[in-house]
């Protein structure tokens, strides 16, 4: 079995359990499994890059995952601060790491014209949620900007990373409605948020590991 697949098995398994727990309303399982997701994804990355040199790109990838973990548990890690602003801050910084990684290291093409749809998405989402956001308008707008920026930067990368960025975008779009217009969102959107989130993060990490290993092989071939 390929090394990459082996490393991702724990993350995939816990993701399935977590989403399933949300679907059946089992908070006792959903809570701990949520906290385990990003550490397991970081393990998958470290496992996948074994045998290659640790680079700035690897640091950006692991930092994005670590910041996502802090965002997942913002209410627990930062009990002294409002949960939603801290969540936006942690995930916003994670997206900055992803943007730098995609733009500077993983890009294989110029920005495609169709990626402008992500800009339209940001404008429409902000306009729809505006009346419900209140005092969080500025941080939500800034977060939407970097979230859309991640999707645009991902459009320059290989398909696996691109789809990861798209699923991440879908996840946070649904989450935004659950946070600010909860009465309009049915219960099944809770597992949908985490299904698309775990898919997005997993695809980004897998695509990045494959690209980083390919770059390492290329550099090794050039120097020999």
C-alpha positions in Angstrom: 0.0 0.0 0.0 1.4 3.4 -0.9 3.0 5.3 1.9 0.7 8.3 1.5 -2.4 6.1 1.8 -1.2 4.5 5.0 -0.6 7.8 6.7 -4.1 9.1 5.9 -6.0 6.0 7.1 -6.4 7.2 10.7 -7.6 10.6 9.5 -10.1 9.1 7.1 -11.4 6.7 9.7 -11.9 9.4 12.4 -13.4 11.7 9.9 -16.0 9.1 9.0 -16.8 8.4 12.7 -17.0 12.2 13.4 -19.4 13.0 10.6 -21.5 9.9 11.4 -21.6 11.0 15.1 -22.9 14.4 14.0 -25.5 12.8 11.8 -27.0 10.7 14.6 -26.5 13.5 17.3 -23.9 11.7 19.4 -22.1 14.7 21.0 -20.1 12.3 23.2 -18.3 11.0 20.1 -18.4 14.1 17.9 -16.6 16.2 20.4 -13.4 14.1 20.9 -13.2 13.1 17.3 -13.3 16.7 16.2 -10.3 17.5 18.3 -8.4 14.5 16.9 -8.9 15.4 13.2 -6.2 18.0 12.6 -3.5 16.2 14.7 -4.2 13.1 12.6 -3.9 15.1 9.4 -0.6 16.5 10.6 0.6 13.0 11.3 -0.5 12.0 7.7 1.6 14.9 6.3 4.7 14.1 8.4 4.3 10.4 7.4 3.9 11.2 3.8 7.1 13.4 3.5 9.3 11.0 5.4 12.6 10.7 3.6 12.5 14.2 2.1 14.0 17.4 3.5 11.8 19.6 5.7 11.3 22.8 3.9 9.5 26.2 4.3 6.7 24.7 2.3 6.3 21.9 4.7 6.2 24.4 7.6 3.5 26.3 5.9 1.4 23.2 5.4 1.8 22.0 9.0 1.2 25.5 10.3 -2.1 25.8 8.4 -3.2 22.5 9.9 -2.2 23.5 13.4 -4.0 26.8 13.1 -7.1 25.0 11.8 -6.9 22.8 14.9 -6.9 25.9 17.1 -9.9 27.2 15.1 -11.8 23.9 15.5 -11.4 24.2 19.3 -11.4 28.0 19.7 -14.0 27.9 22.5 -11.8 25.4 24.4 -8.4 26.8 23.7 -9.4 30.5 24.2 -12.0 30.5 26.9 -11.2 34.1 27.8 -12.2 35.4 24.3 -15.4 35.3 22.2 -15.5 32.1 20.3 -16.5 33.2 16.8 -13.9 36.0 16.5 -11.1 33.7 17.7 -12.3 31.0 15.3 -12.2 33.5 12.4 -8.7 34.6 13.5 -7.2 31.1 13.7 -8.8 30.0 10.4 -7.9 33.3 8.7 -4.2 32.7 9.6 -4.5 29.2 8.4 -5.8 30.4 5.0 -2.9 32.9 4.8 -0.5 29.9 5.1 -2.4 28.0 2.5 -2.4 31.0 0.1 1.4 31.4 0.5 1.9 27.6 0.0 -0.3 27.4 -3.1 0.9 30.6 -4.7 4.6 30.2 -4.1 5.2 26.5 -4.2 2.3 24.4 -5.5 1.2 26.5 -8.4 1.4 24.9 -11.9 -0.6 27.4 -14.0 -1.6 31.1 -14.0 -4.9 32.1 -12.3 -7.7 30.8 -14.6 -10.4 33.2 -15.7 -13.1 31.1 -14.2 -11.7 31.6 -10.7 -13.4 35.0 -10.7 -16.5 33.0 -9.6 -14.9 32.9 -6.1 -14.9 36.7 -6.0 -18.6 36.7 -7.0 -19.2 34.1 -4.3 -17.6 36.3 -1.6 -19.7 39.4 -2.7 -23.0 37.5 -2.8 -22.4 35.7 0.5 -21.5 38.9 2.3 -24.5 40.7 0.9 -26.9 37.9 1.9 -25.5 37.6 5.5 -25.0 41.4 6.0 -28.2 42.0 8.0 -27.4 39.1 10.4 -23.7 39.6 11.0 -23.9 42.8 13.0 -20.7 43.8 14.8 -18.8 41.0 13.2 -19.2 42.5 9.7 -15.5 43.5 9.4 -13.9 40.3 10.6 -16.3 38.2 8.6 -15.6 40.2 5.5 -11.9 39.9 6.0 -12.2 36.2 6.6 -14.3 35.8 3.5 -11.6 37.6 1.6 -8.8 35.2 2.6 -11.1 32.2 2.2 -11.9 33.2 -1.3 -8.2 33.9 -1.8 -7.4 30.3 -0.8 -9.8 29.1 -3.4 -8.3 31.4 -6.1 -4.8 30.3 -5.2 -5.9 26.7 -5.2 -7.1 27.1 -8.8 -3.5 27.5 -9.8 -2.6 24.0 -8.4 -3.2 20.4 -9.4 -6.8 19.1 -9.3 -6.5 17.4 -5.9 -5.5 20.7 -4.2 -8.1 22.6 -6.2 -10.9 20.4 -5.1 -9.7 20.6 -1.6 -10.0 24.4 -1.8 -13.5 24.1 -3.2 -14.7 21.8 -0.5 -13.2 24.1 2.2 -15.1 27.0 0.6 -18.3 25.0 0.6 -17.8 24.0 4.2 -17.3 27.6 5.5 -20.1 28.9 3.4 -22.6 26.5 5.0 -21.0 27.2 8.4 -21.5 30.9 7.9 -25.3 30.4 7.4 -25.4 28.1 10.5 -23.7 30.7 12.6 -25.6 33.8 11.5 -29.0 32.5 10.3 -29.3 29.2 12.3 -33.1 29.1 12.1 -32.9 28.8 8.3 -30.5 25.8 8.4 -31.8 22.2 8.9 -30.0 19.8 11.2 -28.4 17.9 8.4 -26.2 20.9 7.5 -24.1 20.2 10.7 -22.6 16.9 9.3 -22.5 18.6 5.9 -20.2 21.3 7.3 -17.8 18.7 8.6 -18.0 16.3 5.7 -16.9 19.1 3.3 -14.4 20.4 5.8 -12.7 17.0 6.3 -12.7 16.4 2.5 -11.3 19.8 1.8 -8.5 19.6 4.4 -7.6 16.0 3.5 -7.4 16.7 -0.2 -5.3 19.8 0.3 -2.9 17.9 2.5 -2.7 14.9 0.2 -2.2 17.0 -2.9 0.4 19.1 -1.2 2.4 16.0 0.0 2.3 14.5 -3.5 3.6 17.8 -5.0 6.3 18.3 -2.3 7.6 14.7 -2.8 7.6 15.2 -6.6 9.5 18.4 -6.2 12.0 16.7 -3.8 12.6 13.9 -6.4 13.1 16.5 -9.1 15.6 18.5 -7.1 17.5 15.2 -6.2 17.7 14.3 -9.9 19.1 17.7 -10.8 21.8 17.6 -8.1 23.0 14.1 -9.0 
